[in-house]
């Protein structure tokens, strides 16, 4: 929490092409009384002795809650095999942070369409499968990001914290934020409860 008691929420998303939406998301959180943490919004504390990804992951470690937006565009901050946004989401899951995700409808559709080609009958990845970027989805790893957030590798009966709302337009994202975050006391209670998990 900030010095004045505001809940700090990391807002993770691919940036380029969505700057206006990120500004609106962070602005909405501010209006509701939260402190959004976002590199794009200029509210992420950085340590010059650390790399970009280290600074982002430290922000996730220090935040009270996490809001992730999964778009059909993977993001430009790719280091190694994953993007910074993907690593932020995996870190929030690993740390069992109170977290909320929204995923674009096209990702779920693509996931279902490509499943028969991307996986073998034994559920292992098909090494012969390749994907070329399109205007609708630039990288197959957005499906991996979605699978991570819904805890796809865990038996459905044992999944906790895997709710991921689907969105089609920005109004859907706004509605999710209003529904989930309008009562700060509720979020505060969830944060306290999840500290004991």
Secondary structure as GFF3:
##gff-version 3
##sequence-region A 1 197
A	DSSP	beta_strand	8	12	.	.	.	ID=ss1
A	DSSP	alpha_helix	19	31	.	.	.	ID=ss2
A	DSSP	beta_strand	35	37	.	.	.	ID=ss3
A	DSSP	alpha_helix	52	62	.	.	.	ID=ss4
A	DSSP	beta_strand	65	70	.	.	.	ID=ss5
A	DSSP	beta_strand	78	79	.	.	.	ID=ss6
A	DSSP	beta_strand	82	83	.	.	.	ID=ss7
A	DSSP	alpha_helix	84	94	.	.	.	ID=ss8
A	DSSP	beta_strand	98	104	.	.	.	ID=ss9
A	DSSP	alpha_helix	105	118	.	.	.	ID=ss10
A	DSSP	alpha_helix	141	149	.	.	.	ID=ss11
A	DSSP	three_ten_helix	156	158	.	.	.	ID=ss12
A	DSSP	beta_strand	164	167	.	.	.	ID=ss13
A	DSSP	alpha_helix	170	181	.	.	.	ID=ss14
A	DSSP	alpha_helix	184	194	.	.	.	ID=ss15
###
